[in-house]
Amino acid sequence: MKELFAFPTDEIMKSDEVYLSISLNAQANAFETEANQIQFQNLLKEAKEKICDVYDEKTCDTFLEQIKGLRNDSDFWRRVSDSVVFYVTQTDAYFYRLSVPVDNEVVVSNQAYVLPLIPNFQYVSYYHLLGLNHDKFTLFNGRGTQLQEIPLPEDAPTDLEKALGKELTGGELNTADYNGAAGQGMFHGHNEKSNEVQIDQNNYFRVVDKYVYENYTKPTELPLVLFALPENISDFEKISKNPHLDETKVEGSTAQLSSAQIQDKASEVVTEIINRRYKSLVEKFNETTPEFRLEAQYNDLAMASIQGKIDTLLIEDHYQVHGTIDENGQYKDGAEINAYVNQLVQNVLNTNGKVYILDKASMPSDTGIAATLRF
């Protein structure tokens, strides 16, 4: 089973695949693993019933085989955050650990049920936070305003002395470009002593940059947010070859801060970003003229989504539409709950539009669903 960090992503955006989608809202106490395991077991029972209603028992078993044993994997459940969403096909299984609450749900459909993911990714997605001082670093997983420190292995260059060893105190450290230049990242010291402290720091920053990129950024392609003093931010930016180094920065020293204090400081910055992006979203919607807006016009929304005309789709939290979008791109009334909304969202995402799920008080439209069109 593979953890996913990006959204949208190919693994769950296939149009010719049947998905079992399971959303689980975790207990508030992260140590209540047994309660979460029991919740998951109950959702699995519901999943089996729903799959077996559509497919034969053999096919049903191929889905459940993908997540066999997860119920008793205590280590997995200890690492669950606020919520978790699973996407299971007959050949693969994926999951997201989210920082937002979700409804406990089981959906079997020819599309992944992606609505629970939208609030988690609509303003700030997953990222890594690098707490950098001149002689040491820490690394965190970031999910919205939540941080979790990453335990680094023994051989990680967590401090300057460990990283540079005999190259310490002014020895200029040269390394090949880790994006593909010759040398395979071999380090060579010249033992030239000038501006020793600055040279050591620059050499250390190169080691940290390479290590974080190769072991964390490259495998996940997550943005890297820097938490450091302004002068260290400036020096690191000049040295870094990490293409995912983010424009968002948290200014300050982590040297004397606990993980909880780092969390609080980073949370302030992320909250500011969310508020700024929400304000911009509402202003843009309100400034859009009527001919470039659609509200609860289900046929028009469906056709516009297929034609790639929707730039931004806004949906009120828990907004429901009964029915689907048929093969002709028309709204078809039916018993299905939220199949239409999920299809609409997938269409918008597949044509590079943006989707937001907002609470009732935050919706700039009173119709529950609205879209702005591309000019």
Secondary structure as GFF3:
##gff-version 3
##sequence-region A 1 375
A	DSSP	beta_strand	2	3	.	.	.	ID=ss1
A	DSSP	three_ten_helix	10	12	.	.	.	ID=ss2
A	DSSP	beta_strand	19	25	.	.	.	ID=ss3
A	DSSP	alpha_helix	33	54	.	.	.	ID=ss4
A	DSSP	alpha_helix	57	65	.	.	.	ID=ss5
A	DSSP	three_ten_helix	70	72	.	.	.	ID=ss6
A	DSSP	alpha_helix	74	78	.	.	.	ID=ss7
A	DSSP	beta_strand	83	88	.	.	.	ID=ss8
A	DSSP	beta_strand	93	98	.	.	.	ID=ss9
A	DSSP	beta_strand	105	109	.	.	.	ID=ss10
A	DSSP	three_ten_helix	115	117	.	.	.	ID=ss11
A	DSSP	alpha_helix	118	121	.	.	.	ID=ss12
A	DSSP	beta_strand	126	132	.	.	.	ID=ss13
A	DSSP	beta_strand	137	143	.	.	.	ID=ss14
A	DSSP	beta_strand	146	149	.	.	.	ID=ss15
A	DSSP	alpha_helix	160	164	.	.	.	ID=ss16
A	DSSP	three_ten_helix	165	167	.	.	.	ID=ss17
A	DSSP	beta_strand	173	174	.	.	.	ID=ss18
A	DSSP	beta_strand	188	189	.	.	.	ID=ss19
A	DSSP	alpha_helix	196	212	.	.	.	ID=ss20
A	DSSP	pi_helix	213	217	.	.	.	ID=ss21
A	DSSP	alpha_helix	218	220	.	.	.	ID=ss22
A	DSSP	beta_strand	224	228	.	.	.	ID=ss23
A	DSSP	alpha_helix	230	239	.	.	.	ID=ss24
A	DSSP	beta_strand	245	251	.	.	.	ID=ss25
A	DSSP	alpha_helix	259	287	.	.	.	ID=ss26
A	DSSP	three_ten_helix	290	292	.	.	.	ID=ss27
A	DSSP	beta_strand	293	294	.	.	.	ID=ss28
A	DSSP	alpha_helix	298	306	.	.	.	ID=ss29
A	DSSP	beta_strand	310	316	.	.	.	ID=ss30
A	DSSP	beta_strand	322	325	.	.	.	ID=ss31
A	DSSP	beta_strand	331	337	.	.	.	ID=ss32
A	DSSP	alpha_helix	339	350	.	.	.	ID=ss33
A	DSSP	beta_strand	354	358	.	.	.	ID=ss34
A	DSSP	three_ten_helix	360	362	.	.	.	ID=ss35
A	DSSP	beta_strand	369	373	.	.	.	ID=ss36
###
